[in-house]
Amino acid sequence: QVQLVESGGGLVQAGGSLRLSCAASGRTFRPYGMGWFRQAPGKEREFVAAINWSTGITYYADSVKGRFTVSADNAKNTGYLQMNSLRPEDTAVYYCAARGPYSSGSLHDTTSYAYWGQGTQVTVSS
């Protein structure tokens, strides 16, 4: 059974930084891609960033480009989202998601992911 366990959320002042982690576990499971999404109250879940686990190619939403960095540690089967220069509008529950070997579609789409983390709250105060 595949599990994604997130950590690293919290409360931070505007301009501050946080790093989210997403550890994947499960017999022989290795993500084929990992995405980060966020959902603010009353809004739909939106794409934040993603990484192709094999090539290392990264993708970002325009709203976070230049401030957030997505990465992966293959040895630890863990993905990371480094968030700098945080703004109040970044406040949301952040979810990591992983693609399995049979996943398809765009890394930007929630439907492309087979596994999801539990979510972690990020709150940015002004």
N, C-alpha and C positions, 0 to 999 in steps of 0.2 A: 504494500500500500504506500502510495506516494504522499508525502506531507511537505508543506512549505511552512516554515516557522519564521515569522517576521519579528524584528526587534529594532529599537533605536528611535522610536517616535518620542514626542514630548512637547514641552512648551518652551518657546524661544522668542526673544525679542526680534523685531524687524532688523534685518541686516545680519542676523546670526546664522549659524550653520547647524546642520544635523546630518548624521549618516544613518541610513536605514540598511538593515541586513535582511537577507532572505535565504535561509538554509534549507536546502532540498534533501530529503531523506527517503529511502525506499530501496529495496533490493535492486542493485545494478542500475538504478535510475540515474540518468544524467540529462539535464535539461538541454533541449535543442535550441532553446531561445528563452529569454526571460524578459518580461515586460513589467513596467510599473504603471499603475493607474491610480487615480484619486477620485474621491467623491465627496463633494461638499454638501451640506444640508440643503435639500430641495433641488439638487442638481443631479444630472446624469453622471455616471462614471465616465471619466475622460482619460485619454492616453497621456502619459507623461514622458516616458522614455522606454527604450528597449535595447537589447543587445542580442546579436546572433552569437550563440555560444561557440559555434565552430569557427567563424571568421573573425569574430571580435568587432564586427561593424555595429555601430551604434546609431540610434535614431532618437530624436527629441521633438517634443512639441515646441512650437515657436515661443510659447510663454515661458519656457524654462531654459531655452537654449542659451548657453554662455554662463548659466548659473548652476545647473545641475550636471552631474557626471555619473553615468551608469557604467558599472564594471562587473567583472566576474572572476572568481577564483576557482579554476577547474579542480584543483587538488582538494579544495574544501567543499566543492559542490555548493558554493554560496555566491549569491549576487549582492551587489551593493548599489545604493543610490546616495551619492554625496550631494547634499543640497546646501548651497552657499547663497549669500545675499537674499535670505528669505524675506518674503513680503507677506503682509496680512492676507492677501488673496491666495496665498499658497495653503492656507488653513483647510484641512480636509482629512479624511481617513485615506491612508495610502495602502494600496494592495499590490503585492507582487504576484506574478502569474508565470507559469512555466509551460512551455510547449513540449509535448511528447514526440516520439518518433513518427507518429502518423498525423501530426498536426499540420494544417495547411492554412493558407490565407495570409493576410497582411499582419505584421507584428503590431500594427496600430489598432487592430480590432480585438475586442474582448472575446469574440467567438473563436479566435485562433488559438486560444489557450485551454489546456485540458485541466490544469491544476491551479488552485488559488490559495494564497495565504489568508490568514484570519483578519488582516487589516491592522494598521497601527495609526493612532491619532497623532497628527501634527498640528499644533496650534501656534500661530505666529501673532504676537501682540504688537500693537503699534506704539 
